[in-house]
């Protein structure tokens, strides 16, 4: 098979990754891609997504495959498609062709993997069928990915150290995902005026992603109920006075993700109360991005967002008291309960299958505080990391109406003033920020954030 220039770039990048892994561990590693899960009969499956750890070293979203890594070399284990599959799937590339595409040093049928599995480390994949195969071939039980032991823990730590900072090949993919995501959001804003329900805007956004031969990196959030952080319902009507929150990101064909949120008025014009809250969230967004640089503590960036949110809510008369005291008692978290962001890479929440082994520096643990417990990333930033910055304001009934919260914060929340902001259910503004040697680069910076620019984009459709 002829190797194109782009394939050579992929091969070289994969070679460098496994060489780096070899410098960190001295034992063999086997990584599985996973398999499709049937819905009601074997040929009708849920969409397949290869394990990200497999993708990082194999480069292609192969199904029912495994790779063995040792001393910088890669062996591919994959069965050729049976002749009978041609009717349903067309001609499929042979194992040898795929091995050449990814720069494998050798390639074998899956049946030969068992003989090459002695003393190998692994990371458990998500689907139970492949987990069972992993355990049988390695002849030992597997711990969950977030709590590995022995050589599996050593492997996990090595992979985390590699994947925290992106190389040139991954950045090229991440930039593509970011560019398509920006285009999708602009399409969503343009479609709002003619959409009757949330699904109409979702369709406009996802059609852009699909037209680029990509998929969405996570279930799209397109909702007038922005207070529901992960809403996956799209039936609500779009009405004048509503804010529409769209958290939608593209994923390239090889698994690299983007993650962007914008919030805009359905009518094309923010109300005074909506604009006031929007500007507070935007102030936190902009200030946090300006602080991103190598050596900066990500938790400090989160706390900066908390202070700006608290100060803004004091200025609006929603909170009362000293800003530092309000943050210390987590009063801001009544409205900004989640963390300021997370890692982005081969998953939208990159490596979170590993729990806090990836997101937290060694020796750090989750806080029990209301305002810090949902922080997904607690590391010192370093060049090559891609992180999201996503402050928000939410009026979540379960939080605001909780009797304990009402009692604890009765002297610090002006509930009667909050009622004036009833038309603000939820606002979030999110971008993807690359930590560079010099400071930062906003990969999604071509999508406006300022209220007037957002209004202009939406008003075109009104």
ZITA-V787597 format. One record per run of one state. SS is the DSSP state (@ for helix, = for strand, . for the rest). FROM is the first residue (numbers start at 1). LEN is the number of residues. If there is no record, write none. Layout:
SS FROM LEN
SS FROM LEN
//
This chain:
. 1 4
@ 5 18
. 23 6
= 29 4
. 33 5
= 38 4
. 42 2
= 44 2
. 46 6
@ 52 7
. 59 7
= 66 5
. 71 2
= 73 5
. 78 5
@ 83 7
. 90 5
@ 95 8
. 103 3
= 106 3
. 109 1
@ 110 3
. 113 1
@ 114 3
. 117 4
= 121 1
. 122 6
@ 128 11
. 139 6
@ 145 3
. 148 2
@ 150 14
. 164 4
@ 168 27
. 195 2
= 197 1
@ 198 14
. 212 3
= 215 2
. 217 4
= 221 3
. 224 13
= 237 1
. 238 5
= 243 6
. 249 1
= 250 2
. 252 5
= 257 1
. 258 2
= 260 6
. 266 6
@ 272 20
. 292 5
= 297 1
@ 298 18
. 316 3
= 319 1
. 320 3
@ 323 6
. 329 2
@ 331 4
. 335 8
= 343 1
. 344 8
@ 352 3
. 355 1
@ 356 4
= 360 1
. 361 17
= 378 1
. 379 1
= 380 1
. 381 5
= 386 4
. 390 2
= 392 3
. 395 2
@ 397 4
. 401 2
@ 403 6
. 409 4
= 413 1
. 414 1
@ 415 7
. 422 4
= 426 3
. 429 1
= 430 6
. 436 4
= 440 3
. 443 8
@ 451 9
. 460 3
//
